Structure formats: C-alpha cells, structure tokens
Amino acid sequence: MKYNFDEIINRRKTYSLKWDGGDLIKEIGYTTRYDEETLPLFTADMDLPVPQPLIDALHRTVEHRIFGYSVCPPAYFQAIQHWFKTRHDWAISAEEIVYCPGTVYALNIAVRAFTEQGDGIIIQRPVYPPFTAAIEGNGRKVINNALQCDTNGYYSIDFDDFEEKAKDGSTKMFILCHPHNPTGRIFTKDELQKLADICVENDVLIIADEIHGDLIRRGQTFIPIAKAVDEVSHIITCTAINKTFNVAGLHCTNLIIPNLRLREKFTETMGMQLPSPFTIAALIAAYNEGEDWLEQLKDYIDDTMEWVKVFIEQRLPLVKVTIPEGTYVMWLDFSGYGLLPEEVHYRIYNKANVLLEDGHLFGEEGLHYQRICISSPRPIIKEALERIVGAFEDIHTAAV
Ligand SMILES: Cc1ncc(COP(=O)(O)O)c(C=O)c1O
C-alpha cells in the first residue's frame, strides 16, 4: 500500500495535545501565544496517518462493541519478539516483556523502584525534559554527563566524565536516551559497550529509553544496547509502538527486563497494569503488518529533513542545522544571530506563531537551540519555516 504523507489531516477538535491543547500549553509555559493560526511543531507525535492494518484492527475492535478489562494474548508477545528479531536481530523471550502504559511513566516507576531519595542518576543533557522531571520529581539528584558538541554539530560522549560520575557511591542509575532526543545521536556498539562496562563495574543500573529506535535515517544502523553488550542483567530497555507507529494516545510501552529480580521489583512497584483492547489489537497489527508503512515513512522523513536543511541553509543562513542520525526531531542552533534566547523565542512563537520547543528545556546546553519536530506533512513544515524566515527578515535585510 502506498501512503500519502503529504495529505493534511485536520487534527483540531480531536483532543490533540498539539492542535487543541492551547490552554495546557500556555499553562506549562511553552508559549504565551496559541490560537487558531498557531502551527505546533513541538511535542513528538506525527501529523501523519498510521498503517492501514492498524486502523483495520482498531475498527474490528470497535465493532465488537464491548471494551472490558483485557489481557495480552500470546500473539501480543510474539509480535514484539518478531519485530525486534527481524528489525534489530534482537532475540527477546516472552517472559522478559512487561507492559506499561507509557515510557515516561516507566521511567518514574524505575526511579522509585531502584533508587532511594537523594541517590544520583546520570543523564546526558541536552536531553528530553521528562528525564529530569522523573529524577527531581522523585527526590533524586540529576548527575549530568553532558554530551559534547563539536563545530559540526556532532555530539559525543565524555567517557572520563561519565566514569568519574558513575564511580561516585551515590550514583545508582543511568537513564540512556538512544537514539538520543534531541541530538539524534545513535550510539555505536563500542560506545554502548563502554557505557555498559562502566555501569557494571560501578553497580549502576541502566534504563535505556530506545523508543525512537525504529526511526532512523537510511544508511544508519541502530543497535539496541541489550543486543550490543555482553552482559544484560543490569539493563532495562523501554520500547514502544507509541513513537514508531504514531499511537502515543494508545499508551503502549513494553519494557524488556531480562533480570528476574529487577522484573519482579519493577512490576511490584508499578502494580498490575492491563492494556486496553485497542492497544493490544494495535500492537499486534503494527508489529506484524506495519513494516512497509515504516519504510515509506522513513523515506518521507529523510526527504523532509533534506528539504529542511537546504531551506535553512538558504533562507535562515545564521541557523546551524545538521541532519540527525535518528529521531524525527531537528536541533537547530540559533546562536549565530547573537540574540538573547528570549528574543529568538519571541520571534518564533509570538511573531511567526510557530510552536517549537525552547532548547533550555533540555538543559542549559540547549540555551540557544530550538527543537523542531518535522513529522508533519511537508506543506505544514514549509509554511512554518516561511513564517520563521519572515520573523527574522529584518536581520537578514539589514545584513545585506
Ligand atoms: C525519548 C523519549 N522518551 C519518552 C517519550 C514519551 O513516551 P511516552 O509517551 O511513552 O511516555 C518521548 C516522547 O517524545 C521521547 O522522546
């Protein structure tokens, strides 16, 4: 089946956080302007239709007319095993899989289950803001092993710093973001092995958030950390159809926890969670029949990223942009304008009326950056970027 990702599907009045969530978005403080004309390219979901087999599976569920408590059948676990074996050559056994209604929720449960108040947890900023919230909100301490950005916008790990921080007796956990949001880095087998070795040596538990792992550029290879390293008993991996198949609203994360003791502790802390029949049907259809859709989606995202890069180089020449190895977010460096971050924010959010995500939300390393989600039909991305050009026009004109 061929999908038309250029089609603009109106999401207003569908309870969409991006398109209907203005009050909440203002309350959180992302922007002061949000109205009917706002183009929201912030939170990471896609304005693109999901695979047809998934839609068909949901229709069949609706037609049954009863939506009671549900349990995962063997086909649920088999679909997960099939996907990770065929896509990532990663053999998972059914017992290792734990359903959880969300990845951020899972991070919070893991923090509570495996660390104590005051313990240190390593993260690599700039990073997805709920990592910080899960740590600080539960009374734990953020230990930042900041990623290092070179002049080409390429991020790498400071291993000496990582090791020093892991050695501190109060450091108990490392939350890895892989592929890394917002920098898009896909870590190599060597990098993953090195991180894992340091964690084993220092008894630091790894929670690997790998929910962007299917969304990578052509020519890139994503190796799940649990597949890349020798010892997996100290690794918990978060996987999800939420990101891959754009069903965040169905709340479907699956944790892979090979270590029985950790698995029991996690499930005991979380309490029993049952997925909805929609979630179960969606996962089975997506993982068994969603591959051709994903291949087309990846082409579309890759092409959009190429287009965005060229557009920015030509029309917003002071913004530094690179194509990330993975994810559908782009991390734009606005420092070239020499403006205060508040001024950049005002021009984009208030003048252009485009809603992105301010880089400082990802940590102070992101102060001069803006994160854009390009997982929308290209006409929407084009309009958003044209508007942003308009909001910086006076500077460009003055420079000529
Ligand atoms: C790295 C990362 N983890 C988790 C999430 C949210 O996942 P969930 O909706 O399953 O909580 C996101 C969403 O953008 C993300 O980028």
The ligand as a Gaussian input file, in Angstrom:
#p B3LYP/6-31G(d) Opt

LIG

0 1
 C       12.969000       9.893000      24.421000
 C       11.502000       9.876000      24.729000
 N       11.040000       9.095000      25.712000
 C        9.728000       9.052000      26.023000
 C        8.815000       9.818000      25.335000
 C        7.366000       9.747000      25.709000
 O        6.963000       8.432000      25.650000
 P        5.565000       8.001000      26.263000
 O        4.520000       8.758000      25.515000
 O        5.528000       6.526000      26.001000
 O        5.586000       8.338000      27.705000
 C        9.247000      10.643000      24.302000
 C        8.291000      11.487000      23.571000
 O        8.636000      12.378000      22.879000
 C       10.626000      10.676000      23.987000
 O       11.090000      11.439000      23.015000

